[in-house]
Amino acid sequence: MKHTLYIMAAMALSPAWAAAQDAVSNSVAQDLQENQMILQTARGNNFYNTSALDRVDIDSKSGIVTVTTSAGKTDTYRASVRGISFAKAQTAQSVVISKAEGWQECAWAEWQAVKGATKYNVYIKGGQYADWTKVDPQLVRTYSDGHCRVDAVGLRAGTYSLRVAAVSNNAEGTPAEVRNLSVKSYPRTGFAHKGYSGVGAYNDDGTLKSGAVVVYVNAKNAKTVQAKLSSGTFTGLQGIITALEKGNVTTPVDIRIIGLITADDVDEFGSSAEGIQVKGRKADSELNLTIEGIGDDATIKGFGFLVRNSKSVEMRNFAVMRQMDDGISLDTDNSNIWLHNIDVFYGKSGGGDHAKGDGSIDVKADSKFVTIDHCHFWDCGKTSMCGMKSETGPNYITYHHNWFDHSDSRHARVRTMSVHMWNNYFDGNAKYGVGAVMGSSVFVENNYFRGTKDPMLISQQGTDAKGSGTFSGEEGGMIKAFGNVIAEKGASSNYTPIAYSTNKTDFDYYDAKTRDEKVPADVKSKSGAHAYDNFDTDSKLMYTYAPDAADDVPGLVTGYYGAGRLGHGNIVFAFNNATDDSDYGVNSKLAALIDGYNGDGLIINGSTTEKTDTTKTDTTKTDPQQPDKPVVTDGTLCTFSGSAPSSSVFTVNGNYAKNKGTAVIDGQTYNVCLKMESATSIKFTLADAMTLTIYFGSDEQGSFKLNGKKIKAGANTYTADLAAGSYEITKADKCNIFGLKLTKK
């Protein structure tokens, strides 16, 4: 007589004898991280992963045991089996945190991947979190080199702790904790914040604004990611941003970039010249939009951003490389824009002076109240154009704590606007530093110029009027300078800057004796007779700030809280000052590095998503093939012990009960079930063919509908092979489901 075994407790067979004819080839090694069946024989134990088993047949007369795998292969034991038992997988091994730090409004930790872990749960405590609070699963990533990382963002300044637990078989292993992580605030100073609170999707304390929608975007879901905004549901990175243009979205939006996103990954481009377009319905439309990178490796490659008619927009903590035209172009009627902690590399190579691309970050066409700070410009050609020719003003712009790292020129090139440049590090600039033209007023304060050819220029006078006069043929602007350090003179034969105090007609800058000194009205540019507007001494116009000493700027800008992405990003490259200070050509090694950059092979928390705090965020959605969608793995098990599905693979609607009996699944007893009632629904999607097993109560014969077709189980388990596709389980007759399991065929 034969018996088919789907689930069985530890058992012993009749006394057996060793048989030389056993045919065994499909058993596996003992693995404590797998649920396994153990066949005890005279020669030792043989192990089988239960997820790979189809059936076990026992002939009680002959003593022959036949094991059939889900692949249809068989092992035959000829009366040699002394007993069969089952071993439940142990929980995942403990995580060992190798690195952890607090940074600006975030805290992060790294650890090596744990064998058997399907994902990691991370919790944070401190600051705005009085108790342990689970972070969004999309913030947890595993990389191809075996290291894992979490970056918890949106943190108020304070001291935090992180707890990381590996998850296996829906159970957490022993968590690891790291404490006393100090989190600082981003410095919110500069014209972007003048008279305005909460630029972007965040409050000034670093926490998300009430009702903010968080959208996680990566390479595989950039076309399909969805966001439910106040006016509807929108799809794709550009599609979601375009929704703001209509003017009927009232919720703040925080777009979080994970890993590398290339031009080919994106759904569409609102600007054929730049890439992603951020646009308001009319001039200075308040969008409350933040676009931020997560961790140290968020990167945009092959496109940039065009911002128009927008107010309250923040971009931070990502890299831009090989963009079509400008990296970020603030073009037409923008206000209260904050760009910070961005790495900008070479753009798309073109002819002539476009060998390194066009502008890195440009501010144009009546864009006003803008702050650009802590950005790292890597050997850029045309770093920042500030102003065109049509501005009506006033246009007030701040640059502070930026690292102009061997970039060539335009730091910035200022037309028409009033600009405060303070505490920037000019590091080996082969053409010039700051340039003032067309009636602009620039206050250059407490900057550090190292190896910079022509630190400050006013067009058609002073140093620019000597030699070839290559800077500009436009009318002049005015520069007020105070507290700057000029070190390691650059390569210009006319290097020594000319101060007004030494030459009152052909000067490069007005050398103020104090920070608050007003430039006299009769000090004018030689070309165009433009005077300085003294915006910096007008208490109604200026913001509060505390400049660092110029001597401290190199250390601050290149330090941990300095320019560029968190930790200066994941791209490591060092310039050779001896040659690169004076060379404004393309650095072939840097170009090869960014051209070959293809990301770090990350997987977002085991390719799963989980529900986040819906009072702050809406869960983003992707298609079944995307990494943010729950992935069905071999042995996926869903039970209901917490009166909720244990696996996000299944979307469950219904009521739960604890008084409907029990079911034994993989050797463990469960007493919470899902009641099959008229409104009950279980939905799931399979990308590949798999086997479904449904576990009913121990005294039940299950009955249900699968995609509308009634099925009578006839026993307390039901097993069926399913093709790839979408499925829904609903009520046929009254019964109770204690678990569902999916295994590979």
Order of alpha helices (4+ residues) and beta strands (2+ residues): beta-beta-beta-beta-beta-beta-beta-beta-beta-beta-beta-beta-beta-beta-beta-beta-beta-beta-beta-beta-alpha-beta-beta-beta-beta-beta-beta-beta-beta-beta-beta-beta-beta-beta-beta-beta-beta-beta-beta-beta-beta-beta-beta-beta-beta-beta-beta-beta-alpha-alpha-alpha-beta-beta-beta-beta-beta-beta-beta-beta-beta-beta-beta-beta-beta-beta
